[in-house]
Amino acid sequence: MKAVTLPSYGGPEVLTLAEVPDPVPGPGEVLVDVVATAVNRADVLQRQGFYNPPPGAPPYPGLECSGTIRALGEGVAGWAVGDQVCALLAGGGYAEKVAVPVGQLLPVPNGLSLLEAAALPEVTCTVWSNVFQLAALAPGERLLVHGGTSGIGTMAIQLGARHGATVVVTVGSPEKAARALELGASKAVLYKEQDFVEAGPFDVILDNMGAAYLPRNVQALATNGRLVAIGMQGGTKGELDLGALLTKRAAVHATSLRARPLAEKVEIVAAVLAGVWPAIAVGEVKPVIDRVLPLGQVAEAHRLLEQSSHIGKIVLQVT
């Protein structure tokens, strides 16, 4: 099969489409013919040499995919060859085929194409596990989402607003602010011109920046607030004011999805199927896709992601 390989680490130009051996599904896995995948920040970090796949995962980038089941591994029940699926992956989405643990499969939601479904697994699992399971966002609370028009941001806006929370986002341009408001945000803070702390306090903050925003995130938390850090775009080491946390009885969580044990991923996928898929099926929540590019233009897709001019997900069509 063809897959995007990394002969070396570096800029987007190191991404190389090459012939590699076909994967073989093991017990409890299915083999998926990949139709599409999507680009995530973790893929960029892997390309740069900062985020290697966990042990046993394919070496190729790609944390999600959509496609059709080609073969079933030993012991797989409840799925059939030919079923259309999307999947959360530990790696390997930038390829024509991928072996997936059966518990990480999701059916393609009614009314969505396979291209659209490729944009769902990573963002829905990330938002649901962090905002709703870990931070326990409640109706009536205030949610701040940094990077409000990223793939994760656009999903967090929709799910937060649907849940009855007031959603505030940070964005980099008036165009992005307008799109965030269309998706259900109550306010969009232009971070180059305004301080998001002034829009607080917030019960839950979903943060992709890390160190650069840590002091102000803590400042912006409400009493009993929960800060969830899921990215390090602004660095890894920052100063944490424990006094402020104690006064507010607040909490700081730092999580990642890719390296979690299989059992945890299976639980998250099942929760997403129960909590998010019905809303997608009736059109209350939708994937937001900036553009679709062929897999051969993967380097351009990475450049676009790093420029941060996109709104929603960048999807790669594989077949």
Secondary structure, 3 states (H helix, E strand, C coil): CEEEECCCCCCHHHCEEEECCCCCCCCCEEEEEEEEEECCHHHHHHHHCCCCCCCCCCCCCCCEEEEEEEEECCCCCCCCCCCEEEEECCCCCCECEEEEEHHHEEECCCCCCHHHHCCCHHHHHHHHHHHHHHCCCCCCCEEEECCCCEHHHHHHHHHHHHCCCEEEEEECCHHHHHHHHHHCCCEEEECCCCCHHHHCCEEEEEECCHHHHHHHHHHHEEEEEEEEECCCCCCCCCCCCHHHHHHHCCEEEECCCCCCCHHHHHHHHHHHHHHCHHHHHCCCCCCCEEEEEEHHHHHHHHHHHHHCCCCEEEEEECC
